Amino acid sequence: MKKLNLTNLGQIKKADIEFGDLTLFIGPQATGKSILLQLIKLLLDSGDIVHTIKKNGYDWEGDINNLIELYFGDGMRNIWSKNTEIYSNDKSIDLEQLLNENSRKKEQLFFMPAHRVLTLENGWPRLFRSFNGAPYVVRNFSDHLLLLMQQGLGNKGSPIFPQKGRLKQELRDVLDQSIFHGAQLELNTTGMSKSIQMNMNGNRLSFMSWSAGQREFMPLLLGLYWLMPISKASKKSDIDWVVIEEPEMGLHPQAILSVILMCLELLHRGYRLLISTHSPVLLEAVWAIRFLREQKADPKNLYQLFALKPSALTTKLFEDILNHKTFLTYYFDQKEDGVYVRNISSLDPFDPDPAIANWGGLTSFSSQASDVVSQAVQEKE
């Protein structure tokens, strides 16, 4: 899929999207970012989605609106109306025909939802059917994590994190420094029950005793493990696209930079990323990388940006990002009659359009605070 055009999907009145290697979605809450990301998965993975829903014992009784609600979640059956129009690569999409196709296609898009922390209950992934009314992408993500754990992650005394062969040493180090601070993640087996626990200097902490940021990051880490098979430098077979909703959730800015490095590694491995975010840190990183690309900068500038020591593997990663990867940003602009999705990829802070200059509102308060403080100082003089 190279481009997507749509009108009248939920609160979205109009969106014209061209995809880069990394495509960012920004905008206020409830402006349709999740709906659009879930739509993209539906278009790419309809055969696999229908198969999975049936396999788990759900029956939509031939009513396409029931299937829409099963997929998007309770109360969402009306987001697709008779006025909805979808074009993928200029081809009109008939939803009913798409979902009634019998072909079983392999999954192309791996989706890490914003509600990913809900997938771990007492430190263990939940079953697909254990979610009441949740969107398909939450259930499916939990299923993937459960399969990963069932395949032996953390068995035989090997820690879940840090683990050789899972992520490059440099990436493991930055995650340790910014999120886990020397702790190991281990598999705990009590009776017939398994759970992920944290070993901090010999003190074993249950999942609910971790910090909020660590709990938020844990399912994201497992998702990265799914995408980065052990001892392989390539991407996971068949998966071409990755969605990560709000990767910054619960994290300190330094930890967010670590997650951005993980995203760059995914790009380097050949995945195409779609990310929704409310983090100015992530936008600042993308703006800096775009600027460095335009200036044909040296990888040493990225080392400075991320405060890393040079290494051969990381230099190769940074050279690939600066020379070959494209970055696009779309703003979900809330108007009185609905949401209009706009391309603000330049992220030019001097652009006369405030939506571009303020990065979809992510920097507007900072500018406002500076103006207020400056005014107060002038009034005192």
Secondary structure, DSSP 8 states (H G I E B T S, - for coil): --EEEEEEETTEEEEEEE--SEEEEE-STTSSHHHHHHHHHHHHHHHHHHHHHHHTT---TT-HHHHHHHHH-TT-TTSEEEEEEEEETTEE--HHHHHH--------EEEE-TTGGGGEETTEE--GGGSSS--HHHHHHHHHHHHHHHTTTT-TT--SBS-TTSS-HHHHHHHIIIIITT-EEEEEEETTEEEEEEEETTEEE-GGGS-HHHHHHHHHHHHHHHHS-TT--S--TT--EEEEE-TTTT--HHHHHHHHHHHHHHHHTT-EEEEEE--HHHHHHHHHHHHHHHTT--THHHHHHHT----HHHHHHHHHHHHH--EEEEEEEEETTEEEEEE-TT--TT-SSHHHHTTTTTTHHHHHHHHHHHHHHHHH-
